[in-house]
């Protein structure tokens, strides 16, 4: 982020951090989302959840005020105004808005989850370390590299890349074989330009981003969630070894 911010500031470019996967993440000792403007996701599969929805954060007071208006029909006051102990009957629509507010019952869930994010992330980290240790036994599979700079990872996902040449198995078949063993995997990062919509509307051909496509065809996510045990992770690795051996 440091070089990105430096470049943006020199050209007066706004930065919005997509922090959907990064709640609790730290970069050089500072929480992601602490500076500037950022957006977090509370989808059910994220590190914490409110059932759905997300969170918008910004140091820009005027922008925050505008977002508060836009999220609730463009009204000039929030849904609950402390001065009137409710919504003012004189509230005016100041600009066209949306119905994007989080329902209170989901917000209660989110607040309780937020208090547990460090514990959840610590469990994810320990599982990720265990995975990485066990996967040294599997030469056909490489975990996502850990960056050298100072950071604290949220481990929202545990990404691995399959060596299709060594394994003589393509990624899709690898995922299918794990599914047969009752182990679910995820494919979260398909090359964007190879999505059906972009291929049809923007005519993005295969081969235009060869490195992206090469990785896109080889990566998947292994199960990782706070309720897992080391034994669960061992079952995943043992299943992988069994598949690759056979």
N, C-alpha and C positions, 0 to 999 in steps of 0.2 A: 504493500500500500504506500510506502514512503515515496518511491519514485513515481507512482501513479498520481499521488497528491501533488508532488512537486510540479509535474507536467501540467496537471489541471489548473493549479493556481497560477502558473505563468501565463496561461491562456484564458483565464477566467471561465473555466468549464466546470459545471456542477457535477458532483459525484453522488450517486445513490448506490450504496452498498447493498447488494443482494446477499443478505445474511440468513437466508432461509435455513441453511444447514449449520449455522455457526453460533447458535446461542451458547454462551459460556466460553467461546473461543477467545484466546488472547494472542495478540501480536506485539512482540517486544514489550511484554508486561502490561499491555493496555487492552481492555475489553473491546472486541469488535462491536461497533455501533456506538461507542462512546463519543466519537467525533463525527461532525457532519450529519449526514442523513442516511438512514439505513432502514431496511425492511426485514422483519422476521416472520417465519411461518409457524403456526401452531396446528398444522395438519396432523391427523392421528399418528402418522409414522415418524414425526419429528421427535427431537430429544425431549421436549415437553409438549403437551397438547392442551387445547381448550375445546377439543372436539372438532373444531375447524377454526378458520379465521387466522389472524396474524396481528402484528404490532408494527406501527410506524414510529420511528424515533428521529428527532432532528433538533439541532441547536438553533435553527432558524425559527424564531418565535412567530413571525408572520406566516410562514409556511405551515407551522403546526396549527395555527388558528384557522387557516384556510382548509386544511385537511379535516379538522373537527367539523367545520361547516359542511364540507362536501360529503362526509360520511353519513350525515343525517339530513338529507333533503335540501341542503344549502341554508338551513335556518341560522339565524344570527346568534343563537345560544345553543349550548350543548343540550342533550336530552334531559339532563338533570342539572339544574342551576342552583348552587348552594344558597344564593341570595333569596330565591323564591321557594326553596324546598320542593322543586318540581320544575316543569317547563313553564316559562312565562306565557300567558295567554296572548300577549302582544308580540310574540316571536314572529319575525318577518323572514321570508325567504330572500336572502341577499344575492344568491346566484343559483343557477340550476345545480342540483346535487343528486345524491344517490342514497340508497338504503344499505349502507355498508357497515353499520355499527355491529359490534359483537353483542349478542343477547346477554343479559346480566347473569343468567345461570351458567353460561359458558365462561364468562369472565371470572366467576367464583372458582370454577375448576382450574382455569389458567393461573390465577393468583396462587392457589395451593400448589400447583405443579412448579411454579417459578421458585418457590421456597426450597424445592428439592432438586433443582437443576444441577447443582454442584455434585450432589450425591449420585445422581443418574450418570453424569459425565465421568465421574471417577470410576464407576463400575464399567462403563464402556471402555475407558482407557485400559483398565486392568485386563479386560477380555481381549482388547486389541493387541496388547503386549503378549498375551498368551498365544493368540493366533499367530503372531509374527514369529514367536519362538518355535511353535510346532511346524509352521510352514517352511522352515529351513530344511525340513525332511523331504520336501516336495519340490524337486528341481524344475518341474513343468509349470509351476505356478509362482508368480511374483506379486507380493502385496504392493500397494501404493507406497511410493517412497516417502519417508518422513523428512520434511525440510530441515536444512541445517540452521536456519535462523531461529532466534528465540521465539517460542510460541507455546500455546496450550491448545491442543486439538480437541474438538468436540466429539470426534469419532461418530458422527451421525451415520456414516456408512463405512463398511469395510470392503474396499475395492481390491480386486485381484485381477491379474492379467494372465491368461492362459497362453503358454507356448504351444501353438497348434502344430508346429513342426515336430517338436519333441514328443508331444502327447499323441500325435496322429489322430487328433480328435478336434472338431471345431467347437466353438464356444456354445452354440445352441444345443448341440448334442451333449456337451458336458453338463449344461444346466438340466437337460431332460433326464440324464442318468442320475443326477442328484435328486431330482423330483421323485424318481422311482424309489429312492431310499427315504422318502418322506422328508427331504431337506429342501426348503424353498430358497431360491436365489432371486436376485433382482437385476434388471437391466435398466440402469438409470441414466446412462449417458450415451444414447445413440447419437451419431453425428447429425447435427441439426440440419445440415444441407441435404441429408439423405432422407429426411422425413417426407412423407407423401405430399403434404401441402406445398412445401418449398420446391420439390422436384417438379410438381405440376404447374405451379404459378410462376416460379422464378427460373425454371428450367436449369436447375443446378445439377450438373452432370457428375457421375461417379468419376473419380480421378482428379477432381479439382483441388482437393485437400488430402493428398495421399497419406500423410502421417496421421491425421485425424481419423481417416477411414480405417487405417491399419489398426489403430487402438480400439476404435469403435467395434470392430469385429472380434476383439479378443477379451474385453473386460466384462466383469459382472460383479455383483455384490454378494458377499456371504452373510448369513444371518448374524445380526449383532443387536442386542437390546439388553437393558439393565437386568431383566429377569433371567437371563441366561446364566448358566454355571460353567465352570471350566470343563466339566464333564460333557456338557452340551457342545462346547467348542471342539473338544476332543473327538466327539462323535462325527462332527462335520469333517474334520481333517482326516479321520480314519476312513470315512466314506470316500473322500476325494482320492486317497491313496489306493483304495480298493478299486475304484473306477479306472484310474490311470494304469494300475497294474494289469487289469483285465482287458 
